[in-house]
């Protein structure tokens, strides 16, 4: 005998009957989106029509990226940081990757439903990166001149080929591996900030770009080239 989940109309009708009998309703039947708001996960149907993008917190920053790794680039990652608050919801945020060849987007990753870990970190990267939360294929991150940007919005706002924009921009890094500055991407940065070079230390395969290796990050502090390390979640003694 096959068991099927009752249809939506059945559940709503049952909810109406129980309300007449008990005097209360199951709010998760009325609007399944309440479950997403409380417990996270994939966005459930919003039957109340509140389809606007959630308002995200504003203190999430791009803390580290590694676009050029040894071999076939199977350890690429992007690390976000909430300043140490921990368990911060990333609802209403999207990470967008820009290709300096044409200054257009080539990937976008929704963060709704995710949170930073207890120490405040969140990692997007290749499947071999330990504790990665959002996985993208190896050799995805372009090596420069290119950019990673964090926005308020969703991936649907940034289909591939979207021109560079500063609308709803939260943070960004423009980087390269011994490439010339890309003026079309530099508009993502604050005045006076510069493109950063992952090869600046002479070992691009084993170096990454880190904003602040050991202390709280603050807006406006540029990333710099440092010896590559695993995402902060994998470190001990820090």
NUTOR-697357 format. One line per field, with one value per residue: residue in three letters; chain; x, y, z of N, C-alpha, C, O, CB in turn; residue number from 1. Coordinates in steps of 0.001 Angstrom, whole numbers. Glycine has a CB too. Example, Ala and Ser with C-alpha at 12.3 -4.5 7.8 and 13.67 -1.06 7.14 Angstrom:
// NUTOR-697357
resn	ALA	SER
chain	A	A
n_xx	13190	12850
n_yy	-5690	-2250
n_zz	7800	7080
ca_xx	12300	13670
ca_yy	-4500	-1060
ca_zz	7800	7140
c_xx	13200	12900
c_yy	-3300	30
c_zz	7800	7870
o_xx	14236	13409
o_yy	-3319	1138
o_zz	8465	8039
cb_xx	11308	14084
cb_yy	-4473	-598
cb_zz	9046	5725
resi	1	2
END
This chain:
// NUTOR-697357
resn	UNK	UNK	UNK	UNK	UNK	UNK	UNK	UNK	UNK	UNK	UNK	UNK	UNK	UNK	UNK	UNK	UNK	UNK	UNK	UNK	UNK	UNK	UNK	UNK	UNK	UNK	UNK	UNK	UNK	UNK	UNK	UNK	UNK	UNK	UNK	UNK	UNK	UNK	UNK	UNK	UNK	UNK	UNK	UNK	UNK	UNK	UNK	UNK	UNK	UNK	UNK	UNK	UNK	UNK	UNK	UNK	UNK	UNK	UNK	UNK	UNK	UNK	UNK	UNK	UNK	UNK	UNK	UNK	UNK	UNK	UNK	UNK	UNK	UNK	UNK	UNK	UNK	UNK	UNK	UNK	UNK	UNK	UNK	UNK	UNK	UNK	UNK	UNK	UNK	UNK	UNK	UNK	UNK	UNK	UNK	UNK	UNK	UNK	UNK	UNK	UNK	UNK	UNK	UNK	UNK	UNK	UNK	UNK	UNK	UNK	UNK	UNK	UNK	UNK	UNK	UNK	UNK	UNK	UNK	UNK	UNK	UNK	UNK	UNK	UNK	UNK	UNK	UNK	UNK	UNK	UNK	UNK	UNK	UNK	UNK	UNK	UNK	UNK	UNK	UNK	UNK	UNK	UNK	UNK	UNK	UNK	UNK	UNK	UNK	UNK	UNK	UNK	UNK	UNK	UNK	UNK	UNK	UNK	UNK	UNK	UNK	UNK	UNK	UNK	UNK	UNK	UNK	UNK	UNK	UNK	UNK	UNK	UNK	UNK	UNK	UNK	UNK	UNK	UNK	UNK	UNK	UNK	UNK	UNK	UNK	UNK	UNK	UNK	UNK	UNK	UNK	UNK	UNK	UNK	UNK	UNK	UNK	UNK	UNK	UNK	UNK	UNK	UNK	UNK	UNK	UNK	UNK	UNK	UNK	UNK	UNK	UNK	UNK	UNK	UNK	UNK	UNK	UNK	UNK	UNK	UNK	UNK	UNK	UNK	UNK	UNK	UNK	UNK	UNK	UNK	UNK	UNK	UNK	UNK	UNK	UNK	UNK	UNK
chain	A	A	A	A	A	A	A	A	A	A	A	A	A	A	A	A	A	A	A	A	A	A	A	A	A	A	A	A	A	A	A	A	A	A	A	A	A	A	A	A	A	A	A	A	A	A	A	A	A	A	A	A	A	A	A	A	A	A	A	A	A	A	A	A	A	A	A	A	A	A	A	A	A	A	A	A	A	A	A	A	A	A	A	A	A	A	A	A	A	A	A	A	A	A	A	A	A	A	A	A	A	A	A	A	A	A	A	A	A	A	A	A	A	A	A	A	A	A	A	A	A	A	A	A	A	A	A	A	A	A	A	A	A	A	A	A	A	A	A	A	A	A	A	A	A	A	A	A	A	A	A	A	A	A	A	A	A	A	A	A	A	A	A	A	A	A	A	A	A	A	A	A	A	A	A	A	A	A	A	A	A	A	A	A	A	A	A	A	A	A	A	A	A	A	A	A	A	A	A	A	A	A	A	A	A	A	A	A	A	A	A	A	A	A	A	A	A	A	A	A	A	A	A	A	A	A	A	A	A	A	A	A	A	A	A	A	A	A
n_xx	848	637	1759	784	1549	-814	-2680	-2278	-4730	-6276	-4928	-5305	-8090	-8465	-7202	-8981	-11242	-10259	-9789	-12401	-13132	-11173	-10419	-8050	-5322	-2999	-164	1847	704	-966	934	3700	6178	6827	8203	10671	11626	12073	13622	15348	16887	15783	13791	10459	7055	5484	2564	1361	2174	4442	7016	9367	12916	14723	15919	19296	21905	24490	27190	28760	31614	33952	36475	38653	40147	41029	42146	43922	45397	47578	48257	45346	43634	41831	41266	40083	38645	36257	36039	33825	33134	31777	32708	33086	30808	29215	27125	25475	22763	22632	20706	19180	21448	23974	26690	28702	30515	32826	34107	37062	37433	35604	34130	31837	29371	29924	29071	26860	25904	23424	22843	20835	19253	21519	24017	26692	29413	29950	32147	32016	32570	32173	32209	32602	33388	35558	34822	36722	37648	37837	34958	33403	30560	28959	29277	31271	32365	35749	38386	36820	36975	38124	41444	42234	42648	40021	36944	35349	32248	29959	26554	23379	20572	19628	20561	19126	19061	21415	22045	24227	26530	25779	26391	28970	28005	27285	25056	23311	25599	27690	30304	33531	36204	38830	41022	44144	46626	49458	48475	47349	45732	42182	40081	37345	36415	37338	35567	34045	35321	36199	37031	40478	41227	42884	43451	44334	47119	47466	49771	51634	53417	55162	54504	52043	50495	50523	49795	47271	44648	44124	42101	42278	44349	44215	42668	39648	37764	37252	35156	36504	39145	41680	42180	45108	48123	48977	50558	49101	46402	44293	40683	39474	37975	39305	41564	43728	44446	44127
n_yy	-1190	2134	5026	8324	11792	14031	16223	19798	21212	19467	19570	22248	22336	20509	21929	24045	22704	21705	24110	24983	23053	23138	25745	26871	27154	25472	27137	26570	25173	27077	28901	27787	29049	30028	28000	27950	30461	30068	27690	27599	26409	25195	27592	27658	27565	30725	31587	33895	35809	37320	37999	39376	39971	38815	41076	41426	41075	43534	43296	41336	40179	39684	37633	36053	34740	32156	31690	30495	27527	24721	22423	21287	23261	22529	23232	25666	28491	30678	32713	33927	36277	37162	38937	37696	37266	34960	32229	33712	34614	34307	35090	36532	37307	37217	35760	36878	36224	37822	38087	39380	39582	41228	42079	40991	39008	35556	33560	32927	32693	31778	32626	32415	30723	29707	29911	31593	29833	28846	30352	32412	32152	31346	29198	28974	26802	24413	20861	19416	21055	21297	21254	22890	24789	25721	24320	24532	23603	22375	24508	26717	29424	32251	33350	35990	39177	39549	39401	39083	39484	40568	40768	42256	40432	37977	34979	35006	37631	38039	36802	34884	36913	39378	42835	44601	45967	48352	48485	47655	46537	44906	44090	43620	42183	42809	41121	39591	37644	38648	40377	43167	46141	46183	48412	48433	46715	47819	49699	48514	48772	50710	54223	54764	52181	49264	46922	43577	41320	37960	36691	38240	37630	35956	33271	32115	29756	28732	30730	32832	35342	37407	39192	39992	38283	37466	39119	41029	41873	44880	47117	48416	47759	46565	43412	41317	39755	36686	33815	30866	29276	26777	27211	29164	27560	25157	25473	25193	26277	29031
n_zz	0	-923	644	832	1101	2501	365	-290	-190	1318	3794	4527	4724	6801	8814	9095	10090	12549	13814	14324	16134	18192	18556	17769	15351	13147	12568	10752	8721	7647	6725	5415	5259	7722	9020	7711	8487	11188	11534	9378	6287	3005	1256	2153	857	777	1819	2572	943	1366	-169	-258	-149	2665	5190	5589	8114	8603	9077	7926	6323	3601	4332	3591	624	-1691	-4721	-6431	-6379	-5527	-8228	-9796	-8922	-6699	-4157	-3704	-2061	-421	2305	4696	7356	10495	12345	14737	16160	15749	14676	12978	10976	7465	5766	2916	1570	-1010	-2713	-5284	-8237	-10313	-13584	-14862	-17543	-19487	-17354	-16043	-14299	-13406	-11776	-9015	-5615	-3455	-41	1766	4408	5528	8168	9923	11569	15045	15724	14007	11278	7770	5006	1543	-1116	-2834	-2953	-1514	426	3865	5974	4357	3437	1294	-1765	-4652	-7981	-8568	-9780	-10278	-9360	-10945	-11798	-11947	-13577	-11338	-9406	-6183	-4713	-2190	-1667	-745	-1554	-4041	-5856	-8192	-8865	-10114	-12764	-14904	-16640	-15737	-15492	-13659	-10546	-7958	-6451	-3564	-2530	-192	507	-1031	-2995	-5207	-7215	-8309	-10130	-10577	-12573	-14581	-13230	-13065	-14151	-14488	-12552	-10215	-9298	-7412	-5015	-2061	-2164	-2723	-2080	-3348	-6034	-5235	-5082	-5445	-5997	-4884	-2831	-4001	-4237	-5425	-5556	-3006	-1332	97	37	2673	4921	7734	9780	12527	14174	14905	12040	10146	8296	5253	5601	3660	1929	2065	843	2177	3706	2528	4179	5757	5776	8529	10258	10382	11831	14691	17991	17703
ca_xx	0	1448	1344	1024	1356	-2058	-2522	-2349	-6123	-6713	-4346	-5968	-9449	-8342	-6871	-10232	-12094	-9674	-10008	-13770	-13218	-10217	-10262	-6742	-4897	-1578	336	2753	-139	-1392	2053	4911	7379	7190	9194	11968	12051	12502	14640	16213	16735	15206	12657	9145	6048	4972	1175	901	2608	5575	8097	10518	14164	14973	16932	20424	22772	25401	28586	29404	32664	34799	37660	39792	39882	42174	41681	44954	45929	48445	47654	44178	42767	40758	41143	39673	37581	35921	35659	33138	33335	30811	33345	33202	29504	28882	25757	24749	22008	23080	19527	19121	22764	24416	28073	28751	31851	32955	35239	37643	37305	34249	33587	30490	29294	29932	28466	26260	25551	22503	23235	19643	19149	22798	24528	28100	29578	29986	33245	31712	33078	31364	33096	32188	34599	35564	34354	37808	37935	37140	33865	32793	29097	28445	30297	31298	33354	37137	38755	35730	37411	39073	42679	42496	42024	38635	36409	34323	31445	28868	25434	22014	19827	19614	21254	18301	19368	22712	22274	25532	26588	25339	27482	29371	27135	27497	23750	23164	26906	28098	31759	34101	37646	39295	42309	44811	47896	50392	47755	47133	44501	40966	39341	35922	36107	37758	34435	33488	36095	36143	38088	41793	41569	43521	43419	45363	47803	47716	51158	52496	54446	56041	54113	50594	49829	50489	49375	45889	44419	43450	41857	42923	44566	43995	41840	38357	37841	36450	34980	37506	40497	41859	42815	46520	48650	49634	50719	47817	46054	42948	39711	39680	37321	40184	42771	43744	45366	43922
ca_yy	0	3343	6102	9617	12974	14698	17394	21089	21566	18624	20085	23513	22004	19900	23012	24783	21876	21689	25424	25002	22134	23446	27186	27346	26636	25163	28227	26075	24814	28339	29522	26977	29885	30223	26977	28419	31607	29614	26630	27702	25426	25715	28477	27057	28439	31814	31760	35222	36721	38162	37424	40263	39405	39156	42101	40770	41872	44308	43190	40184	40622	38681	37615	35409	33939	31486	31370	29764	26527	23772	21428	21601	24199	21769	23702	27074	28812	32037	32685	35092	36422	38088	39713	36907	37111	33541	31780	34817	34222	34919	35258	37747	37644	36432	35956	36971	36173	38606	37808	40613	39598	41688	42651	40486	37898	34209	32646	33579	31676	32232	32273	32291	29419	29366	30772	31417	28860	29436	31315	33531	31931	30597	28891	28454	26320	23104	19809	18903	22007	20817	22032	23818	24772	25847	23687	24767	22701	22803	25379	27673	30798	32791	33740	37410	40078	39161	39955	38419	40523	40146	41686	41970	39990	36542	34590	35360	39023	38062	35748	34995	38001	40631	43805	45014	46966	48634	48502	46657	45927	44868	43986	43095	42152	42703	40446	39096	36927	39388	40963	44611	46558	46180	49602	48132	46036	48635	50482	47782	49065	52057	55112	54554	50767	48806	45518	42855	40329	36713	36310	39295	37069	35100	31860	32219	28482	28423	31917	33276	36747	37443	40545	40131	36887	37068	40034	41375	42645	46089	47585	49332	47224	45734	42112	41329	38436	36002	32393	30200	28386	26262	28107	29298	26463	24013	25806	24966	27150	30441
ca_zz	0	-1035	1553	234	1943	2134	-466	383	72	2426	5039	4876	5160	8131	9735	9334	10956	13889	14429	14841	17275	19257	18739	17305	14060	12967	11711	9725	7589	7044	6005	5632	5337	9128	9381	7216	9299	12520	11511	8225	5239	1758	1460	1947	247	1590	1402	2933	-102	1760	-974	-288	334	4063	5428	6242	8971	7754	9497	7313	5409	2950	5179	2931	-573	-2320	-6070	-7176	-5458	-6228	-9101	-10629	-8189	-6047	-2773	-3727	-1110	-12	3714	5240	8801	11085	13397	15955	16816	15670	14401	12351	9790	6219	4930	2114	1035	-2155	-3143	-6742	-8814	-11543	-14456	-15370	-18995	-19748	-16115	-15860	-13362	-13973	-10800	-7847	-4631	-2414	1318	2605	5039	6158	9231	10264	12645	16384	15791	13130	9928	6812	3893	245	-1759	-3480	-2055	-686	1507	5064	6574	3408	3532	-71	-2606	-6092	-8591	-8646	-10896	-10518	-9149	-11915	-11113	-12005	-12616	-11119	-8160	-5388	-4080	-1315	-1844	-340	-2721	-4288	-7083	-9347	-9222	-10788	-13764	-15551	-17602	-15127	-15366	-12308	-9933	-6538	-5797	-2491	-2256	1210	586	-2275	-3207	-6588	-7028	-9513	-9960	-11432	-13698	-14508	-12568	-13882	-13748	-14458	-11297	-9067	-8789	-6280	-3817	-1505	-2684	-2125	-2012	-4577	-6402	-4489	-5903	-4727	-6272	-4356	-1969	-4782	-4205	-5570	-5314	-1576	-593	-93	363	3966	5409	9034	10151	13919	14954	14325	10805	10093	6917	4717	5721	2467	2059	1699	527	3278	3416	2477	5272	5629	6379	9969	10973	10473	12572	16123	18715	17391
c_xx	879	885	1723	785	53	-1782	-2708	-3787	-6675	-6211	-5039	-7369	-9436	-8027	-8122	-11136	-11576	-9829	-11400	-13916	-12395	-10046	-8890	-6381	-3413	-992	1242	1995	-592	-284	3338	6189	7789	8271	10579	12500	12624	13695	15595	15945	16126	13959	11349	8185	5572	3560	613	1403	3745	6819	9334	11743	14376	16063	18105	21106	23828	26866	29247	30396	33349	36142	38883	39307	41177	41712	42655	45648	46778	47665	46482	43187	41566	40578	40799	38616	37423	35433	35003	33301	32368	31382	33473	31896	29090	27409	24880	24054	22502	21919	19572	20447	23107	25867	28107	30203	31849	34225	35765	37639	35860	33567	32119	30517	29336	29414	27890	25734	24658	22980	22041	19510	20421	23115	26036	28212	29703	31083	33055	32133	32104	32186	32319	33447	34433	35243	35459	38217	37173	36085	33270	31275	28421	29548	30145	32431	34773	37387	37619	36221	38432	40276	43037	42881	40524	38180	35432	33573	30316	27775	24248	21252	19835	20300	20447	18512	20636	22867	23637	25495	26093	26518	27771	28430	27509	26177	23635	24473	27242	29616	32262	35614	37889	40730	42888	45968	48876	49728	47614	45825	43344	40080	37839	35479	36404	36645	33777	34151	35852	37229	39406	42189	42075	43243	44562	45854	48100	49136	52145	53606	55354	55670	52597	49871	49660	50190	47904	45820	43560	43278	42599	43124	44174	43059	40568	38538	36926	36285	36097	38931	40734	42449	44263	46983	49387	49756	49381	47630	44687	41976	39791	39061	38260	41413	42627	44711	45218	42676
c_yy	1234	4419	7437	10725	13644	15937	18673	21436	20747	19184	21368	23245	21400	20963	23824	24014	21877	23028	25514	24142	22610	24931	27701	26648	26262	26221	27750	25521	26075	28975	28748	27804	30167	29236	27393	29553	31166	28666	26711	26600	26034	26543	27770	28074	29491	32140	33121	36274	37634	37622	38312	39573	39783	40210	41481	41690	42517	44131	41909	40686	39434	38711	37020	34731	33280	30999	30504	28816	25525	22806	21982	22519	23480	22161	25189	27319	30319	31943	34007	35109	37466	38911	38979	36716	35650	33282	32887	34337	35003	35120	36585	38194	36731	36781	35877	36987	36924	38223	39125	40704	39942	42291	42289	39285	36558	33161	33471	32497	32283	31768	32146	30859	28972	30337	30607	30374	29588	30479	32481	33355	31120	30425	28382	27939	24979	22015	19262	19866	21560	21816	23071	23667	24896	25370	24146	23932	23264	23636	26326	29106	31202	33369	35215	37898	39794	39710	38989	39518	39903	41201	41294	41572	38483	36259	34954	36806	39127	36877	35948	36066	39326	41598	44136	46109	47159	48710	47348	45933	46026	44847	43404	43053	42023	42198	39998	38198	37511	39919	42469	44923	46571	47325	49335	47429	46899	49516	49793	48152	50484	52919	54876	53103	50294	47330	44809	41661	39076	36210	37304	38801	36104	33635	31768	30904	28180	29631	32181	34761	36815	38886	40781	38733	36528	37969	40362	42225	43851	46503	48519	48856	46273	44377	42223	39898	37870	34534	31704	29314	27791	27292	28048	28159	25302	24254	25448	25932	28603	30933
c_zz	0	-125	938	1257	1526	1307	320	731	1228	3754	5487	5387	6551	9175	10087	10291	12387	14590	15029	16082	18457	19528	18361	16004	14100	12036	10597	8516	6871	6210	6286	5758	6776	9556	8915	8073	10633	12439	10331	7215	3988	2027	1129	1352	1234	1124	1787	1939	271	1081	-1039	288	1794	4185	6175	7250	8081	8100	9019	6275	4748	3666	4489	1650	-1026	-3677	-6839	-6217	-6222	-7116	-9886	-9908	-7589	-4586	-2727	-2649	-939	1427	4102	6750	9340	12236	14717	16690	16860	15439	13823	11085	8571	5241	4175	1562	-134	-2455	-4667	-7202	-10135	-12281	-15023	-16879	-19343	-18545	-15931	-14919	-14086	-13005	-9657	-6916	-3548	-1044	2259	3115	5724	7295	9330	11372	13986	16526	14830	11678	9078	5545	2683	-433	-2421	-2460	-1154	423	2747	5543	5640	3484	2176	-1004	-4052	-6688	-8535	-9889	-11281	-10410	-10212	-11160	-11247	-13392	-12548	-9774	-7517	-4647	-3268	-1373	-969	-1586	-2831	-5613	-8322	-9774	-10063	-11735	-14415	-16639	-17058	-15017	-13910	-11797	-8471	-5787	-4813	-2174	-771	1357	-735	-2180	-4701	-6510	-8363	-9130	-10974	-12700	-13503	-13784	-13553	-13414	-13667	-13194	-10072	-8528	-7601	-4963	-3324	-2135	-1957	-1976	-3376	-4823	-5678	-5293	-5086	-4954	-5674	-3456	-2683	-4806	-4286	-5276	-3836	-703	-862	220	1612	4410	6726	9591	11569	14697	14205	13076	10887	8636	6500	4854	4551	2798	1620	1465	1740	2913	3525	3701	4977	6165	7898	10768	11219	11330	14043	16764	18389	18105
o_xx	1772	-317	2877	-57	-185	-781	-3220	-4051	-7452	-6965	-5323	-7800	-10281	-8532	-8299	-11729	-12351	-9982	-11572	-14710	-12840	-9585	-8589	-7031	-2676	-1282	1399	2553	-601	-532	4006	7182	8943	9149	11557	13697	13543	14664	16568	14911	15964	13170	11134	8454	5290	3374	-493	1106	4002	7588	10257	11615	14226	17007	17925	20914	24034	27718	30199	30055	33327	36861	40014	38192	42272	40977	42266	46399	46710	46543	46596	42008	40421	39831	41195	37794	38311	34516	35562	33575	32163	30635	33915	31867	28661	26550	23694	24682	22755	22130	19951	20580	22597	26240	27601	31031	30985	35285	35002	37821	35010	32534	31273	31547	28859	29323	28365	25180	25074	23466	22214	19638	20418	22558	26592	27224	29575	30975	33840	32063	31321	32791	31490	34491	33322	35376	35151	39044	35948	36284	32684	30762	27408	30633	29046	33370	34969	36707	37467	35918	39476	40142	44055	43361	39839	38935	34779	34189	29787	28033	24135	21277	20027	20583	21017	18189	20908	23738	24141	24568	25988	27562	26916	28102	27995	26179	23838	24455	27100	30160	31504	36227	37238	41559	42219	46257	49094	50333	47747	44922	43506	39404	37143	34318	35792	36756	33027	33598	35368	38244	39445	43365	41732	42847	45642	45111	48891	49640	53347	54633	56224	56425	51943	48739	48748	50315	47365	46814	42421	44194	43447	42137	43824	42678	40416	39339	35936	37179	36579	39843	40047	43129	44611	46303	50307	49149	48624	48571	43997	42376	40133	39558	38055	42217	41515	45685	46095	42315
o_yy	1362	4687	7644	10609	13821	16623	18663	21908	21258	19268	21554	23850	21725	20902	24238	24600	22031	23084	26058	24446	22510	25328	28868	25685	26694	26214	28443	25409	26135	29516	29014	27322	30502	29574	27211	29605	31793	28816	25958	25934	27252	26229	27335	29275	29183	32877	33471	37462	38621	36874	38026	38681	40953	40240	41042	42905	42094	44760	41438	41524	38320	39709	37424	34212	33784	30016	29842	29248	25478	22421	23007	22542	23782	21512	25886	26447	31109	31179	35078	34075	38515	39511	39556	36071	35157	34011	32985	33724	36205	35298	37619	39338	35616	37954	34924	37688	36700	38056	39900	41785	39062	42946	43151	38629	36426	31987	34569	31497	33182	30646	31806	29904	27963	31432	29607	30064	30811	31388	33429	34311	30321	31380	27478	28583	24466	22222	18688	19524	21452	23031	24048	22552	24240	25950	24152	23583	24478	23497	26691	29927	30565	33821	35646	37148	39796	40397	38191	40384	38848	42385	40154	42297	37783	37170	35185	37177	40171	36033	37070	36124	40300	41213	43969	47051	46233	48979	46192	44838	47086	45514	42769	43780	41230	42785	40021	38013	36965	39915	42976	44089	46922	47213	49950	47522	46724	50034	50428	47876	51344	52395	54798	52806	50860	46596	45378	41070	39119	35393	37222	39466	35491	32820	31384	30930	27447	29567	31806	35366	36350	39700	41668	38047	35374	37609	40027	43158	43840	46266	49320	49464	45257	44208	43137	38946	38497	34062	31916	28689	28237	28169	27017	27818	24532	23345	25408	26355	29386	32103
o_zz	838	-127	564	2148	331	1513	1440	1836	2035	4723	6670	6369	7386	10296	11233	11197	13332	15810	16120	16972	19601	20598	18610	15598	14986	10839	9592	7425	5642	5132	7285	6303	7042	10350	9639	8359	11160	13183	10285	7269	3906	2919	-2	1338	2392	156	1376	2066	-419	1685	-1802	1126	2146	3396	7311	7243	6944	7472	9641	5441	5271	3606	4761	1598	-776	-3778	-7801	-5343	-7450	-6788	-10557	-10262	-7926	-3854	-1793	-2366	-1261	1728	3865	7360	8731	13009	15710	17738	17904	15934	14140	10222	8648	4042	4726	1126	-237	-2454	-5261	-6620	-10982	-11676	-15600	-17439	-19475	-18683	-15695	-14759	-15213	-13365	-9366	-7373	-2818	-900	3429	2350	6430	7372	8878	12039	14045	17349	14835	10906	9591	5057	2792	-335	-2558	-1254	-110	1267	2686	5521	6107	3582	1932	-1033	-4606	-5973	-8462	-10906	-12447	-11277	-10355	-10023	-10706	-14242	-13571	-9086	-8189	-4026	-3619	-1156	-518	-2580	-1837	-6391	-9388	-10903	-10656	-11526	-14467	-17447	-17803	-14491	-13041	-12519	-7823	-4586	-5183	-1612	-162	2238	-1467	-1398	-5381	-5814	-9396	-7948	-12056	-13772	-12389	-13727	-14721	-12391	-12860	-12797	-9019	-7416	-6859	-3898	-4061	-2594	-729	-1768	-4414	-3918	-5523	-6076	-4144	-4184	-5926	-3318	-2064	-5335	-3316	-4793	-3454	520	-1903	620	1623	4290	6815	9855	11816	15810	13031	13044	11619	7824	7301	4293	4455	3810	872	1849	2265	1951	4472	4189	4060	6931	8477	11841	12157	11535	14571	16141	18752	17980
cb_xx	-957	1502	1996	131	2567	-2857	-3489	-1737	-6981	-6219	-2844	-6017	-10111	-7247	-5794	-10973	-12167	-8206	-9807	-14741	-12762	-8893	-10544	-5645	-5166	-1366	1077	3660	-1356	-1843	2217	5071	7151	5953	8818	11856	10883	11343	13973	17650	15891	14869	12806	8587	4856	5894	320	1357	1484	5755	7604	10224	15346	15359	16340	21431	23430	25057	28679	28358	33693	34960	37371	40482	39280	42723	41428	45984	44789	49263	47208	43473	42288	41042	42446	39122	37865	34833	36890	31640	34805	29615	32590	34176	28432	29311	25127	25703	20494	24165	18261	18551	23840	23512	29034	28004	32318	32953	34836	39034	37725	33435	33748	29860	28027	31323	29511	25114	26823	21077	24196	18375	18759	23936	23851	28747	30821	30178	34555	32348	34421	30002	34135	31456	35693	36929	33757	39000	37541	38147	34352	33309	28626	28006	30200	31482	32978	38061	39159	34584	38008	38398	43806	43567	42285	38467	35724	34941	30879	29363	25012	21351	20396	18170	21543	16832	19517	23843	21152	25960	25801	24715	27146	30848	25657	28270	22620	22106	28011	27496	32207	33667	38322	39193	42153	45306	47722	51565	46367	47123	44670	40210	39615	35562	36886	38932	33401	33621	37572	36297	37670	41839	40347	45025	43527	44826	49103	46714	51387	51680	53822	57396	54641	50256	50596	51795	50231	44896	43745	44237	40346	42076	45977	45288	42605	37491	37474	37097	33640	37380	40705	42744	42068	47379	49587	48855	51741	47691	46063	42793	38301	39113	36116	40602	43095	44120	46746	43802
cb_yy	9	3841	5939	9812	13969	15065	17349	22185	21356	17180	20338	24464	21038	18811	23928	25045	20433	21316	26545	24531	20748	22864	27546	27099	27671	23705	29232	25001	23981	29308	31015	25996	31197	30073	25610	28874	32556	28922	25298	27668	24277	24565	29737	26507	27617	33064	30675	35568	37531	38198	37158	41549	39882	37911	43296	40303	41000	45752	43273	39223	41475	38959	36846	34371	34812	30294	32631	30738	25809	22987	20244	20309	25329	20279	23439	27470	28163	32695	32407	35088	36817	37324	40963	37539	37938	32852	31246	35986	34455	34061	35175	38834	37538	36688	34890	38235	34709	40115	36831	40752	38225	40570	44173	40107	38001	33843	31606	34568	31060	31717	33300	32706	28412	29379	30445	32769	27964	28354	30623	34733	31225	31321	27863	29552	26240	22832	18682	18597	23478	20548	22715	23560	25889	27333	22144	26294	22422	21601	24540	27442	30964	33882	32926	37755	41559	37616	41299	37351	41484	39930	41726	43194	40608	35990	33094	35127	39869	38060	35748	33638	37645	40372	45081	45516	46554	49937	48431	45636	46605	43653	43099	43948	40976	44091	39240	40260	35356	38500	40308	45228	47942	44807	50740	47300	44747	49498	50710	46301	48856	52025	56591	55196	49929	49053	45336	42395	40911	35650	36198	40273	36389	35223	31155	32680	27371	27826	33148	32465	37506	36639	40789	41022	36553	37015	41315	42113	41776	47228	48285	50633	46496	46441	41041	42015	38501	36189	31742	29379	29134	24919	27758	30607	25982	23605	27286	23514	26747	30664
cb_zz	1219	-2496	2961	-994	1826	3378	-1607	-492	-1184	2234	4860	3662	4175	8134	9122	8003	10426	13815	13400	13775	16867	18918	20152	18377	12948	12387	12543	10305	8049	8125	6414	4499	4606	10026	8771	5759	9531	13242	11498	8656	5723	805	612	3265	-259	1505	2003	4346	-523	3317	-2370	479	-526	4854	6227	5203	10104	7841	10996	6673	6151	1394	6431	3880	-1714	-1438	-6837	-7844	-4706	-5227	-8299	-11049	-9118	-6141	-1999	-5131	243	-962	4607	4851	9127	11570	13611	16863	16090	16917	15670	12030	10006	5574	5779	2911	2129	-3396	-2496	-7244	-9012	-11234	-15599	-14877	-19619	-20254	-16114	-17215	-12525	-14406	-10267	-8267	-4004	-2686	1857	1822	4034	5114	10586	10702	12391	17423	15496	13660	9985	6513	4317	-631	-774	-4150	-2859	-1546	1102	6186	7812	1955	4430	-402	-2519	-6419	-10040	-8628	-12102	-9529	-7739	-12815	-11631	-11045	-12998	-11177	-8418	-4390	-5134	153	-3309	373	-3981	-4287	-7073	-9034	-7960	-9760	-14844	-16147	-18800	-13731	-16128	-12298	-10059	-6365	-6837	-2875	-3097	1898	1807	-3482	-2415	-7367	-6090	-10389	-10155	-11807	-13859	-15919	-11931	-13786	-14719	-15629	-11210	-9452	-9897	-6512	-4086	34	-2543	-800	-1560	-4520	-7951	-3122	-6483	-5154	-7772	-3612	-812	-4276	-2917	-6967	-5968	-1159	-980	807	-821	5024	5591	10013	9960	14621	15283	15347	9594	10929	6758	5377	7096	1466	1233	2799	-702	4614	4367	1196	6641	6366	5909	10445	10203	9119	12421	16454	18448	15862
resi	1	2	3	4	5	6	7	8	9	10	11	12	13	14	15	16	17	18	19	20	21	22	23	24	25	26	27	28	29	30	31	32	33	34	35	36	37	38	39	40	41	42	43	44	45	46	47	48	49	50	51	52	53	54	55	56	57	58	59	60	61	62	63	64	65	66	67	68	69	70	71	72	73	74	75	76	77	78	79	80	81	82	83	84	85	86	87	88	89	90	91	92	93	94	95	96	97	98	99	100	101	102	103	104	105	106	107	108	109	110	111	112	113	114	115	116	117	118	119	120	121	122	123	124	125	126	127	128	129	130	131	132	133	134	135	136	137	138	139	140	141	142	143	144	145	146	147	148	149	150	151	152	153	154	155	156	157	158	159	160	161	162	163	164	165	166	167	168	169	170	171	172	173	174	175	176	177	178	179	180	181	182	183	184	185	186	187	188	189	190	191	192	193	194	195	196	197	198	199	200	201	202	203	204	205	206	207	208	209	210	211	212	213	214	215	216	217	218	219	220	221	222	223	224	225	226	227	228	229	230	231	232	233	234	235	236	237	238
END
